Amino acid sequence: MNAVVELTDVVRHFRIKRFLAPSQQVRAVDGVSFAVEEGESFGLVGESGCGKTTVGRLVLGMLAPTGGQVRVDGTDLASLSTGEMRKLRRHVQMIYQDPLNALDPRMPIGDQIAEGLAVHGIGTEAERKARALGMMGAVGLSARLADRYPHELSGGQQQRVVIARALLLEPRLVVCDEPVSALDVSVQAQVVNLLAELQQRYGCAYLFISHNLAVVRHICRRIAVMYLGAVVEIAERDELFERPRHPYTRALISAVPVPDPARRGRRSLPKGEPPSPTNPPAGCRFHPRCAFAVERCRHEAPKLLPDGEGHVVACHRVAEGEI
Ligand code: SF4
């Protein structure tokens, strides 16, 4: 299967104040590599501030990497002109966390859904309108809402508008950045199920960014776990949840609420707060919070190494078979 997007050793540092020396930059993303295959749903999880949203913006070409490569359908984004990047945007769409902020408050939603087609010069006005109405039906919005404004809709309906707008362009990849976390709990499951259904129908790939492991487990085929700017584990969904290897992944999974009391185990988030990405710890970045840390962890950064089919883990003690 071909990769829709491939990140190779991608680095993105930010200088938050002009006078900061390079060593004091925020190292938001620090050597991230993974690929999302055609039509697959790939999850990127981790605590707030781990760099997952920055990865999404790098994939969308909204940020340029400080180092490494982001390739979409084999093309390095850094090699594209502004015009070529604009054309590529049709194939890589975004679903935002807060739908109201993503929509134009002064434009009827039917026009907003059709707008992308006009921007890319697709179809006549009548064709664009017909396609927008068809897509509204596909996302569960009545055509009677086409003339309404975003503030007249519920949060769930607003997010359906954002989804319709993204999918109408028939993208190859959709970056979904916390797409349900701003919605009422009662509609989160509906929107997640809708995203899964639409993926089946349209065959696009999702890069699904979330701090919510239960949501990611429901929709993703493979999952990467990020900690402080780096990927620490990648595995297929069932493998990750049934056989988490990295101590950080184990802690995250143990903290996911389980409805059945008989299946509840000990819930333990990693101790303490993540360190600052301005000055990440030497060696394994997780070592100040890791219950399994040994001396080697304090000065040698672990590499992502295979641990079973399709499963990679960055931990010295897992690699040595000690945990
Ligand atoms: Fe813990 Fe060491 Fe493994 Fe890092 S390398 S996760 S500190 S055991």
py3Dmol code that shows the C-alpha trace and the ligand (Angstrom):
import py3Dmol

protein = """\
ATOM      1  CA  MET A   1       0.000   0.000   0.000  1.00  0.00           C
ATOM      2  CA  ASN A   2       1.201   3.551  -0.770  1.00  0.00           C
ATOM      3  CA  ALA A   3       1.804   6.180   1.875  1.00  0.00           C
ATOM      4  CA  VAL A   4      -0.381   9.274   1.529  1.00  0.00           C
ATOM      5  CA  VAL A   5       1.869  11.145   3.894  1.00  0.00           C
ATOM      6  CA  GLU A   6       5.294  10.229   5.172  1.00  0.00           C
ATOM      7  CA  LEU A   7       7.316  12.045   7.811  1.00  0.00           C
ATOM      8  CA  THR A   8      11.039  11.335   7.975  1.00  0.00           C
ATOM      9  CA  ASP A   9      12.959  12.552  11.012  1.00  0.00           C
ATOM     10  CA  VAL A  10      10.848  15.722  11.133  1.00  0.00           C
ATOM     11  CA  VAL A  11      11.963  18.466  13.490  1.00  0.00           C
ATOM     12  CA  ARG A  12      10.136  21.706  14.275  1.00  0.00           C
ATOM     13  CA  HIS A  13      11.594  24.132  16.776  1.00  0.00           C
ATOM     14  CA  PHE A  14      10.111  27.510  17.716  1.00  0.00           C
ATOM     15  CA  ARG A  15      11.986  30.497  19.024  1.00  0.00           C
ATOM     16  CA  ILE A  16       9.489  32.017  21.443  1.00  0.00           C
ATOM     17  CA  LYS A  17      11.487  35.197  22.076  1.00  0.00           C
ATOM     18  CA  ARG A  18      13.930  36.777  19.682  1.00  0.00           C
ATOM     19  CA  PHE A  19      16.781  36.871  22.162  1.00  0.00           C
ATOM     20  CA  LEU A  20      16.613  33.191  22.969  1.00  0.00           C
ATOM     21  CA  ALA A  21      19.648  31.239  21.848  1.00  0.00           C
ATOM     22  CA  PRO A  22      19.006  28.200  19.571  1.00  0.00           C
ATOM     23  CA  SER A  23      19.524  25.879  22.551  1.00  0.00           C
ATOM     24  CA  GLN A  24      16.595  27.600  24.284  1.00  0.00           C
ATOM     25  CA  GLN A  25      14.101  27.077  21.492  1.00  0.00           C
ATOM     26  CA  VAL A  26      10.911  25.150  22.092  1.00  0.00           C
ATOM     27  CA  ARG A  27      11.522  21.724  20.585  1.00  0.00           C
ATOM     28  CA  ALA A  28       7.895  21.013  19.727  1.00  0.00           C
ATOM     29  CA  VAL A  29       8.680  18.154  17.339  1.00  0.00           C
ATOM     30  CA  ASP A  30      12.044  16.439  17.538  1.00  0.00           C
ATOM     31  CA  GLY A  31      12.748  13.668  15.047  1.00  0.00           C
ATOM     32  CA  VAL A  32       9.307  12.257  14.241  1.00  0.00           C
ATOM     33  CA  SER A  33       8.943   9.546  11.577  1.00  0.00           C
ATOM     34  CA  PHE A  34       5.795   7.681  10.514  1.00  0.00           C
ATOM     35  CA  ALA A  35       3.670   7.100   7.415  1.00  0.00           C
ATOM     36  CA  VAL A  36      -0.099   7.114   6.918  1.00  0.00           C
ATOM     37  CA  GLU A  37      -1.244   4.699   4.224  1.00  0.00           C
ATOM     38  CA  GLU A  38      -3.981   5.254   1.658  1.00  0.00           C
ATOM     39  CA  GLY A  39      -7.427   5.008   3.199  1.00  0.00           C
ATOM     40  CA  GLU A  40      -6.200   4.207   6.713  1.00  0.00           C
ATOM     41  CA  SER A  41      -7.094   5.902   9.952  1.00  0.00           C
ATOM     42  CA  PHE A  42      -3.920   6.678  11.885  1.00  0.00           C
ATOM     43  CA  GLY A  43      -4.121   8.008  15.439  1.00  0.00           C
ATOM     44  CA  LEU A  44      -1.644  10.351  17.086  1.00  0.00           C
ATOM     45  CA  VAL A  45      -2.086  10.509  20.858  1.00  0.00           C
ATOM     46  CA  GLY A  46      -0.369  12.060  23.835  1.00  0.00           C
ATOM     47  CA  GLU A  47      -0.827  14.620  26.581  1.00  0.00           C
ATOM     48  CA  SER A  48      -1.477  18.272  25.813  1.00  0.00           C
ATOM     49  CA  GLY A  49       1.720  19.978  24.596  1.00  0.00           C
ATOM     50  CA  CYS A  50       3.391  16.772  23.305  1.00  0.00           C
ATOM     51  CA  GLY A  51       3.653  18.203  19.770  1.00  0.00           C
ATOM     52  CA  LYS A  52       0.822  16.312  18.061  1.00  0.00           C
ATOM     53  CA  THR A  53      -0.975  19.444  16.805  1.00  0.00           C
ATOM     54  CA  THR A  54       2.328  20.782  15.451  1.00  0.00           C
ATOM     55  CA  VAL A  55       2.719  17.505  13.519  1.00  0.00           C
ATOM     56  CA  GLY A  56      -0.762  18.083  12.035  1.00  0.00           C
ATOM     57  CA  ARG A  57       0.177  21.598  10.931  1.00  0.00           C
ATOM     58  CA  LEU A  58       3.421  20.329   9.367  1.00  0.00           C
ATOM     59  CA  VAL A  59       1.449  17.728   7.385  1.00  0.00           C
ATOM     60  CA  LEU A  60      -0.921  20.453   6.170  1.00  0.00           C
ATOM     61  CA  GLY A  61       2.026  22.601   5.060  1.00  0.00           C
ATOM     62  CA  MET A  62       0.929  25.357   7.481  1.00  0.00           C
ATOM     63  CA  LEU A  63       4.375  25.131   9.079  1.00  0.00           C
ATOM     64  CA  ALA A  64       7.719  24.332   7.483  1.00  0.00           C
ATOM     65  CA  PRO A  65       9.896  21.787   9.277  1.00  0.00           C
ATOM     66  CA  THR A  66      13.146  22.935  10.863  1.00  0.00           C
ATOM     67  CA  GLY A  67      14.622  19.622   9.706  1.00  0.00           C
ATOM     68  CA  GLY A  68      13.583  16.373   8.027  1.00  0.00           C
ATOM     69  CA  GLN A  69      10.986  15.840   5.313  1.00  0.00           C
ATOM     70  CA  VAL A  70       7.199  15.778   5.030  1.00  0.00           C
ATOM     71  CA  ARG A  71       6.139  14.025   1.803  1.00  0.00           C
ATOM     72  CA  VAL A  72       2.561  13.937   0.534  1.00  0.00           C
ATOM     73  CA  ASP A  73       2.016  11.321  -2.171  1.00  0.00           C
ATOM     74  CA  GLY A  74       5.805  11.156  -2.493  1.00  0.00           C
ATOM     75  CA  THR A  75       6.304  14.923  -2.982  1.00  0.00           C
ATOM     76  CA  ASP A  76       8.430  16.800  -0.456  1.00  0.00           C
ATOM     77  CA  LEU A  77       6.320  19.775   0.668  1.00  0.00           C
ATOM     78  CA  ALA A  78       9.483  21.906   0.897  1.00  0.00           C
ATOM     79  CA  SER A  79       9.942  21.568  -2.890  1.00  0.00           C
ATOM     80  CA  LEU A  80       6.517  23.065  -3.754  1.00  0.00           C
ATOM     81  CA  SER A  81       5.868  26.612  -4.932  1.00  0.00           C
ATOM     82  CA  THR A  82       3.019  28.610  -3.371  1.00  0.00           C
ATOM     83  CA  GLY A  83       0.757  27.750  -6.332  1.00  0.00           C
ATOM     84  CA  GLU A  84       1.604  24.038  -6.137  1.00  0.00           C
ATOM     85  CA  MET A  85       0.969  24.088  -2.396  1.00  0.00           C
ATOM     86  CA  ARG A  86      -2.458  25.665  -3.002  1.00  0.00           C
ATOM     87  CA  LYS A  87      -3.350  22.845  -5.418  1.00  0.00           C
ATOM     88  CA  LEU A  88      -2.172  20.239  -2.933  1.00  0.00           C
ATOM     89  CA  ARG A  89      -4.412  21.730  -0.214  1.00  0.00           C
ATOM     90  CA  ARG A  90      -7.391  20.314  -2.087  1.00  0.00           C
ATOM     91  CA  HIS A  91      -6.081  16.821  -1.308  1.00  0.00           C
ATOM     92  CA  VAL A  92      -5.143  17.449   2.328  1.00  0.00           C
ATOM     93  CA  GLN A  93      -7.978  18.869   4.378  1.00  0.00           C
ATOM     94  CA  MET A  94      -8.441  19.734   8.035  1.00  0.00           C
ATOM     95  CA  ILE A  95     -11.213  19.240  10.597  1.00  0.00           C
ATOM     96  CA  TYR A  96     -10.694  21.578  13.519  1.00  0.00           C
ATOM     97  CA  GLN A  97     -11.370  21.228  17.219  1.00  0.00           C
ATOM     98  CA  ASP A  98     -13.684  24.232  17.479  1.00  0.00           C
ATOM     99  CA  PRO A  99     -16.107  24.270  14.518  1.00  0.00           C
ATOM    100  CA  LEU A 100     -17.506  27.724  15.281  1.00  0.00           C
ATOM    101  CA  ASN A 101     -14.052  29.290  14.986  1.00  0.00           C
ATOM    102  CA  ALA A 102     -13.452  27.395  11.750  1.00  0.00           C
ATOM    103  CA  LEU A 103     -16.586  28.782  10.064  1.00  0.00           C
ATOM    104  CA  ASP A 104     -17.274  32.247   8.654  1.00  0.00           C
ATOM    105  CA  PRO A 105     -20.009  33.787  10.871  1.00  0.00           C
ATOM    106  CA  ARG A 106     -21.324  35.941   7.979  1.00  0.00           C
ATOM    107  CA  MET A 107     -21.727  33.282   5.289  1.00  0.00           C
ATOM    108  CA  PRO A 108     -24.629  30.810   4.974  1.00  0.00           C
ATOM    109  CA  ILE A 109     -23.408  27.282   5.611  1.00  0.00           C
ATOM    110  CA  GLY A 110     -24.419  25.982   2.169  1.00  0.00           C
ATOM    111  CA  ASP A 111     -22.125  28.581   0.569  1.00  0.00           C
ATOM    112  CA  GLN A 112     -19.305  27.704   2.976  1.00  0.00           C
ATOM    113  CA  ILE A 113     -19.524  24.023   2.092  1.00  0.00           C
ATOM    114  CA  ALA A 114     -19.410  24.823  -1.656  1.00  0.00           C
ATOM    115  CA  GLU A 115     -16.690  27.459  -1.307  1.00  0.00           C
ATOM    116  CA  GLY A 116     -13.755  25.040  -1.663  1.00  0.00           C
ATOM    117  CA  LEU A 117     -15.040  23.898  -5.060  1.00  0.00           C
ATOM    118  CA  ALA A 118     -15.138  27.535  -6.238  1.00  0.00           C
ATOM    119  CA  VAL A 119     -11.622  28.204  -4.892  1.00  0.00           C
ATOM    120  CA  HIS A 120     -10.301  25.260  -6.920  1.00  0.00           C
ATOM    121  CA  GLY A 121     -12.376  26.183 -10.008  1.00  0.00           C
ATOM    122  CA  ILE A 122     -14.477  23.007  -9.923  1.00  0.00           C
ATOM    123  CA  GLY A 123     -17.927  22.936 -11.613  1.00  0.00           C
ATOM    124  CA  THR A 124     -20.495  25.631 -12.375  1.00  0.00           C
ATOM    125  CA  GLU A 125     -22.267  27.485  -9.595  1.00  0.00           C
ATOM    126  CA  ALA A 126     -25.331  25.244  -9.986  1.00  0.00           C
ATOM    127  CA  GLU A 127     -23.169  22.083  -9.876  1.00  0.00           C
ATOM    128  CA  ARG A 128     -21.339  23.314  -6.801  1.00  0.00           C
ATOM    129  CA  LYS A 129     -24.622  24.038  -5.058  1.00  0.00           C
ATOM    130  CA  ALA A 130     -25.995  20.606  -5.948  1.00  0.00           C
ATOM    131  CA  ARG A 131     -22.850  18.877  -4.683  1.00  0.00           C
ATOM    132  CA  ALA A 132     -22.909  20.884  -1.455  1.00  0.00           C
ATOM    133  CA  LEU A 133     -26.539  19.888  -0.839  1.00  0.00           C
ATOM    134  CA  GLY A 134     -25.677  16.245  -1.565  1.00  0.00           C
ATOM    135  CA  MET A 135     -22.811  16.383   0.920  1.00  0.00           C
ATOM    136  CA  MET A 136     -25.066  17.977   3.533  1.00  0.00           C
ATOM    137  CA  GLY A 137     -27.285  14.898   3.214  1.00  0.00           C
ATOM    138  CA  ALA A 138     -24.256  12.603   3.545  1.00  0.00           C
ATOM    139  CA  VAL A 139     -23.250  14.223   6.862  1.00  0.00           C
ATOM    140  CA  GLY A 140     -26.811  14.172   8.221  1.00  0.00           C
ATOM    141  CA  LEU A 141     -27.747  17.839   7.709  1.00  0.00           C
ATOM    142  CA  SER A 142     -31.102  18.747   6.226  1.00  0.00           C
ATOM    143  CA  ALA A 143     -30.918  20.763   2.981  1.00  0.00           C
ATOM    144  CA  ARG A 144     -33.286  23.246   4.670  1.00  0.00           C
ATOM    145  CA  LEU A 145     -30.306  24.403   6.790  1.00  0.00           C
ATOM    146  CA  ALA A 146     -28.286  25.558   3.755  1.00  0.00           C
ATOM    147  CA  ASP A 147     -29.289  29.214   4.204  1.00  0.00           C
ATOM    148  CA  ARG A 148     -28.652  29.278   7.946  1.00  0.00           C
ATOM    149  CA  TYR A 149     -25.625  30.902   9.588  1.00  0.00           C
ATOM    150  CA  PRO A 150     -23.217  28.983  11.865  1.00  0.00           C
ATOM    151  CA  HIS A 151     -24.517  30.564  15.108  1.00  0.00           C
ATOM    152  CA  GLU A 152     -28.005  29.209  14.308  1.00  0.00           C
ATOM    153  CA  LEU A 153     -26.742  25.600  14.492  1.00  0.00           C
ATOM    154  CA  SER A 154     -25.836  23.339  17.416  1.00  0.00           C
ATOM    155  CA  GLY A 155     -22.162  22.425  18.022  1.00  0.00           C
ATOM    156  CA  GLY A 156     -22.712  18.982  16.484  1.00  0.00           C
ATOM    157  CA  GLN A 157     -24.324  20.498  13.381  1.00  0.00           C
ATOM    158  CA  GLN A 158     -21.484  23.028  13.057  1.00  0.00           C
ATOM    159  CA  GLN A 159     -18.948  20.197  13.119  1.00  0.00           C
ATOM    160  CA  ARG A 160     -20.965  18.366  10.435  1.00  0.00           C
ATOM    161  CA  VAL A 161     -20.653  21.512   8.278  1.00  0.00           C
ATOM    162  CA  VAL A 162     -16.869  21.513   8.770  1.00  0.00           C
ATOM    163  CA  ILE A 163     -16.735  17.800   7.879  1.00  0.00           C
ATOM    164  CA  ALA A 164     -18.895  18.350   4.773  1.00  0.00           C
ATOM    165  CA  ARG A 165     -16.696  21.243   3.655  1.00  0.00           C
ATOM    166  CA  ALA A 166     -13.540  19.133   4.043  1.00  0.00           C
ATOM    167  CA  LEU A 167     -14.884  16.013   2.313  1.00  0.00           C
ATOM    168  CA  LEU A 168     -16.562  17.767  -0.617  1.00  0.00           C
ATOM    169  CA  LEU A 169     -13.100  18.271  -2.126  1.00  0.00           C
ATOM    170  CA  GLU A 170     -12.562  14.471  -2.103  1.00  0.00           C
ATOM    171  CA  PRO A 171      -9.276  14.753  -0.200  1.00  0.00           C
ATOM    172  CA  ARG A 172      -6.715  11.961   0.009  1.00  0.00           C
ATOM    173  CA  LEU A 173      -6.007  12.822   3.648  1.00  0.00           C
ATOM    174  CA  VAL A 174      -7.958  14.610   6.369  1.00  0.00           C
ATOM    175  CA  VAL A 175      -6.137  15.860   9.457  1.00  0.00           C
ATOM    176  CA  CYS A 176      -8.680  15.653  12.301  1.00  0.00           C
ATOM    177  CA  ASP A 177      -7.332  17.681  15.223  1.00  0.00           C
ATOM    178  CA  GLU A 178      -9.338  16.846  18.368  1.00  0.00           C
ATOM    179  CA  PRO A 179     -12.507  16.871  16.209  1.00  0.00           C
ATOM    180  CA  VAL A 180     -14.925  15.993  19.015  1.00  0.00           C
ATOM    181  CA  SER A 181     -13.312  17.373  22.155  1.00  0.00           C
ATOM    182  CA  ALA A 182     -15.210  20.706  21.995  1.00  0.00           C
ATOM    183  CA  LEU A 183     -18.587  18.951  21.540  1.00  0.00           C
ATOM    184  CA  ASP A 184     -21.103  17.826  24.148  1.00  0.00           C
ATOM    185  CA  VAL A 185     -20.419  14.275  25.292  1.00  0.00           C
ATOM    186  CA  SER A 186     -23.882  13.314  23.998  1.00  0.00           C
ATOM    187  CA  VAL A 187     -22.920  14.120  20.376  1.00  0.00           C
ATOM    188  CA  GLN A 188     -19.269  13.046  20.414  1.00  0.00           C
ATOM    189  CA  ALA A 189     -20.086   9.411  19.594  1.00  0.00           C
ATOM    190  CA  GLN A 190     -22.404  10.465  16.731  1.00  0.00           C
ATOM    191  CA  VAL A 191     -19.675  12.576  15.125  1.00  0.00           C
ATOM    192  CA  VAL A 192     -17.012   9.862  15.579  1.00  0.00           C
ATOM    193  CA  ASN A 193     -19.361   7.277  14.004  1.00  0.00           C
ATOM    194  CA  LEU A 194     -20.084   9.698  11.168  1.00  0.00           C
ATOM    195  CA  LEU A 195     -16.357  10.158  10.500  1.00  0.00           C
ATOM    196  CA  ALA A 196     -15.908   6.361  10.399  1.00  0.00           C
ATOM    197  CA  GLU A 197     -18.857   5.944   7.991  1.00  0.00           C
ATOM    198  CA  LEU A 198     -17.642   8.724   5.696  1.00  0.00           C
ATOM    199  CA  GLN A 199     -14.179   7.214   5.554  1.00  0.00           C
ATOM    200  CA  GLN A 200     -15.697   3.938   4.363  1.00  0.00           C
ATOM    201  CA  ARG A 201     -17.695   5.784   1.743  1.00  0.00           C
ATOM    202  CA  TYR A 202     -15.046   8.186   0.419  1.00  0.00           C
ATOM    203  CA  GLY A 203     -11.865   6.169   1.089  1.00  0.00           C
ATOM    204  CA  CYS A 204      -9.798   9.058   2.421  1.00  0.00           C
ATOM    205  CA  ALA A 205      -7.089   8.574   5.048  1.00  0.00           C
ATOM    206  CA  TYR A 206      -7.354  10.221   8.472  1.00  0.00           C
ATOM    207  CA  LEU A 207      -4.564  11.524  10.657  1.00  0.00           C
ATOM    208  CA  PHE A 208      -6.606  11.561  13.837  1.00  0.00           C
ATOM    209  CA  ILE A 209      -5.036  13.698  16.570  1.00  0.00           C
ATOM    210  CA  SER A 210      -6.495  13.343  20.049  1.00  0.00           C
ATOM    211  CA  HIS A 211      -5.714  13.139  23.737  1.00  0.00           C
ATOM    212  CA  ASN A 212      -8.755  10.834  24.104  1.00  0.00           C
ATOM    213  CA  LEU A 213      -7.627   7.223  23.769  1.00  0.00           C
ATOM    214  CA  ALA A 214     -11.161   5.848  23.873  1.00  0.00           C
ATOM    215  CA  VAL A 215     -12.074   7.873  20.764  1.00  0.00           C
ATOM    216  CA  VAL A 216      -8.860   6.934  18.964  1.00  0.00           C
ATOM    217  CA  ARG A 217      -9.395   3.272  19.810  1.00  0.00           C
ATOM    218  CA  HIS A 218     -12.834   3.416  18.217  1.00  0.00           C
ATOM    219  CA  ILE A 219     -11.782   4.916  14.891  1.00  0.00           C
ATOM    220  CA  CYS A 220      -8.077   4.217  14.233  1.00  0.00           C
ATOM    221  CA  ARG A 221      -6.381   1.183  12.694  1.00  0.00           C
ATOM    222  CA  ARG A 222      -2.876   2.127  13.860  1.00  0.00           C
ATOM    223  CA  ILE A 223      -1.819   4.483  16.629  1.00  0.00           C
ATOM    224  CA  ALA A 224       1.367   6.426  17.399  1.00  0.00           C
ATOM    225  CA  VAL A 225       2.012   7.653  20.942  1.00  0.00           C
ATOM    226  CA  MET A 226       3.897  10.948  21.322  1.00  0.00           C
ATOM    227  CA  TYR A 227       5.715  12.219  24.352  1.00  0.00           C
ATOM    228  CA  LEU A 228       7.471  15.582  24.532  1.00  0.00           C
ATOM    229  CA  GLY A 229       8.012  15.996  20.787  1.00  0.00           C
ATOM    230  CA  ALA A 230       8.931  12.393  19.965  1.00  0.00           C
ATOM    231  CA  VAL A 231       7.057   9.227  18.988  1.00  0.00           C
ATOM    232  CA  VAL A 232       7.652   6.560  21.635  1.00  0.00           C
ATOM    233  CA  GLU A 233       5.509   3.711  20.263  1.00  0.00           C
ATOM    234  CA  ILE A 234       3.542   2.768  17.114  1.00  0.00           C
ATOM    235  CA  ALA A 235       1.332  -0.308  16.804  1.00  0.00           C
ATOM    236  CA  GLU A 236      -1.940  -1.582  15.421  1.00  0.00           C
ATOM    237  CA  ARG A 237      -4.863  -0.569  17.607  1.00  0.00           C
ATOM    238  CA  ASP A 238      -5.619  -3.940  19.268  1.00  0.00           C
ATOM    239  CA  GLU A 239      -1.945  -4.719  19.727  1.00  0.00           C
ATOM    240  CA  LEU A 240      -1.367  -1.336  21.402  1.00  0.00           C
ATOM    241  CA  PHE A 241      -4.285  -1.661  23.801  1.00  0.00           C
ATOM    242  CA  GLU A 242      -3.701  -5.323  24.625  1.00  0.00           C
ATOM    243  CA  ARG A 243       0.097  -5.291  24.670  1.00  0.00           C
ATOM    244  CA  PRO A 244       1.331  -1.736  25.343  1.00  0.00           C
ATOM    245  CA  ARG A 245       5.117  -1.880  25.711  1.00  0.00           C
ATOM    246  CA  HIS A 246       6.390   1.626  26.465  1.00  0.00           C
ATOM    247  CA  PRO A 247       5.930   2.651  30.130  1.00  0.00           C
ATOM    248  CA  TYR A 248       4.275   5.914  29.033  1.00  0.00           C
ATOM    249  CA  THR A 249       1.779   4.089  26.790  1.00  0.00           C
ATOM    250  CA  ARG A 250       1.010   1.665  29.626  1.00  0.00           C
ATOM    251  CA  ALA A 251       0.260   4.565  31.949  1.00  0.00           C
ATOM    252  CA  LEU A 252      -1.945   6.333  29.385  1.00  0.00           C
ATOM    253  CA  ILE A 253      -3.929   3.171  28.676  1.00  0.00           C
ATOM    254  CA  SER A 254      -4.333   2.349  32.363  1.00  0.00           C
ATOM    255  CA  ALA A 255      -5.914   5.800  32.806  1.00  0.00           C
ATOM    256  CA  VAL A 256      -8.648   5.251  30.165  1.00  0.00           C
ATOM    257  CA  PRO A 257     -11.980   4.911  31.995  1.00  0.00           C
ATOM    258  CA  VAL A 258     -13.469   1.392  31.732  1.00  0.00           C
ATOM    259  CA  PRO A 259     -17.283   1.223  32.126  1.00  0.00           C
ATOM    260  CA  ASP A 260     -17.333  -2.370  33.453  1.00  0.00           C
ATOM    261  CA  PRO A 261     -16.191  -2.320  37.142  1.00  0.00           C
ATOM    262  CA  ALA A 262     -15.164  -5.996  36.908  1.00  0.00           C
ATOM    263  CA  ARG A 263     -12.590  -5.114  34.205  1.00  0.00           C
ATOM    264  CA  ARG A 264     -11.195  -2.037  35.925  1.00  0.00           C
ATOM    265  CA  GLY A 265      -7.518  -2.330  36.800  1.00  0.00           C
ATOM    266  CA  ARG A 266      -5.215   0.030  38.628  1.00  0.00           C
ATOM    267  CA  ARG A 267      -5.401   3.463  37.002  1.00  0.00           C
ATOM    268  CA  SER A 268      -2.125   5.346  37.062  1.00  0.00           C
ATOM    269  CA  LEU A 269      -1.164   8.370  35.044  1.00  0.00           C
ATOM    270  CA  PRO A 270       2.585   9.024  34.909  1.00  0.00           C
ATOM    271  CA  LYS A 271       3.723  10.866  38.012  1.00  0.00           C
ATOM    272  CA  GLY A 272       4.343  14.628  37.741  1.00  0.00           C
ATOM    273  CA  GLU A 273       3.945  16.993  34.797  1.00  0.00           C
ATOM    274  CA  PRO A 274       5.735  16.613  31.448  1.00  0.00           C
ATOM    275  CA  PRO A 275       9.012  18.603  31.500  1.00  0.00           C
ATOM    276  CA  SER A 276       9.314  21.786  29.432  1.00  0.00           C
ATOM    277  CA  PRO A 277       9.930  21.234  25.700  1.00  0.00           C
ATOM    278  CA  THR A 278      12.309  24.215  25.929  1.00  0.00           C
ATOM    279  CA  ASN A 279      14.713  22.113  27.928  1.00  0.00           C
ATOM    280  CA  PRO A 280      13.794  18.431  27.585  1.00  0.00           C
ATOM    281  CA  PRO A 281      15.629  15.933  29.793  1.00  0.00           C
ATOM    282  CA  ALA A 282      18.779  14.274  28.419  1.00  0.00           C
ATOM    283  CA  GLY A 283      18.639  10.613  27.455  1.00  0.00           C
ATOM    284  CA  CYS A 284      15.103   9.213  27.446  1.00  0.00           C
ATOM    285  CA  ARG A 285      12.778  12.203  27.790  1.00  0.00           C
ATOM    286  CA  PHE A 286      10.405  10.165  29.885  1.00  0.00           C
ATOM    287  CA  HIS A 287      13.001   9.163  32.485  1.00  0.00           C
ATOM    288  CA  PRO A 288      12.060  11.712  35.230  1.00  0.00           C
ATOM    289  CA  ARG A 289       8.534  10.214  35.285  1.00  0.00           C
ATOM    290  CA  CYS A 290       9.356   6.579  34.536  1.00  0.00           C
ATOM    291  CA  ALA A 291       9.093   3.939  37.253  1.00  0.00           C
ATOM    292  CA  PHE A 292      11.462   1.662  35.270  1.00  0.00           C
ATOM    293  CA  ALA A 293      14.279   4.168  34.619  1.00  0.00           C
ATOM    294  CA  VAL A 294      17.876   2.993  35.076  1.00  0.00           C
ATOM    295  CA  GLU A 295      21.146   4.885  34.759  1.00  0.00           C
ATOM    296  CA  ARG A 296      21.406   4.345  30.983  1.00  0.00           C
ATOM    297  CA  CYS A 297      18.015   6.070  30.520  1.00  0.00           C
ATOM    298  CA  ARG A 298      19.406   9.325  31.936  1.00  0.00           C
ATOM    299  CA  HIS A 299      22.051   9.841  29.249  1.00  0.00           C
ATOM    300  CA  GLU A 300      21.193   7.730  26.177  1.00  0.00           C
ATOM    301  CA  ALA A 301      18.111   8.443  24.066  1.00  0.00           C
ATOM    302  CA  PRO A 302      16.364   5.194  23.035  1.00  0.00           C
ATOM    303  CA  LYS A 303      15.628   4.561  19.338  1.00  0.00           C
ATOM    304  CA  LEU A 304      12.346   3.265  17.933  1.00  0.00           C
ATOM    305  CA  LEU A 305      13.016  -0.466  17.455  1.00  0.00           C
ATOM    306  CA  PRO A 306      10.748  -3.313  16.256  1.00  0.00           C
ATOM    307  CA  ASP A 307       8.982  -5.325  18.944  1.00  0.00           C
ATOM    308  CA  GLY A 308       6.710  -7.661  16.993  1.00  0.00           C
ATOM    309  CA  GLU A 309       5.045  -7.218  13.619  1.00  0.00           C
ATOM    310  CA  GLY A 310       4.187  -3.600  12.881  1.00  0.00           C
ATOM    311  CA  HIS A 311       5.043  -2.634  16.445  1.00  0.00           C
ATOM    312  CA  VAL A 312       7.928  -0.261  17.277  1.00  0.00           C
ATOM    313  CA  VAL A 313       8.938   1.006  20.710  1.00  0.00           C
ATOM    314  CA  ALA A 314      11.559   3.483  21.979  1.00  0.00           C
ATOM    315  CA  CYS A 315      12.647   2.095  25.351  1.00  0.00           C
ATOM    316  CA  HIS A 316      15.998   0.606  26.426  1.00  0.00           C
ATOM    317  CA  ARG A 317      14.451  -1.783  28.882  1.00  0.00           C
ATOM    318  CA  VAL A 318      11.836  -3.081  26.437  1.00  0.00           C
ATOM    319  CA  ALA A 319      14.599  -3.600  23.839  1.00  0.00           C
ATOM    320  CA  GLU A 320      16.611  -5.575  26.421  1.00  0.00           C
ATOM    321  CA  GLY A 321      13.574  -7.691  27.315  1.00  0.00           C
ATOM    322  CA  GLU A 322      13.720  -6.457  30.925  1.00  0.00           C
ATOM    323  CA  ILE A 323      10.142  -5.142  31.101  1.00  0.00           C
TER     324      ILE A 323
END
"""
ligand_1 = """\
8
SF4
Fe 11.629 4.325 31.118
Fe 14.190 4.004 30.475
Fe 12.320 2.981 28.920
Fe 12.691 5.611 29.023
S 14.144 4.104 28.248
S 10.751 4.566 29.070
S 13.209 5.885 31.175
S 12.754 2.405 31.029
"""
view = py3Dmol.view(width=600, height=400)
view.addModel(protein, "pdb")
view.setStyle({"model": 0}, {"cartoon": {"style": "trace"}})
view.addModel(ligand_1, "xyz")
view.setStyle({"model": 1}, {"stick": {}})
view.zoomTo()
view.show()
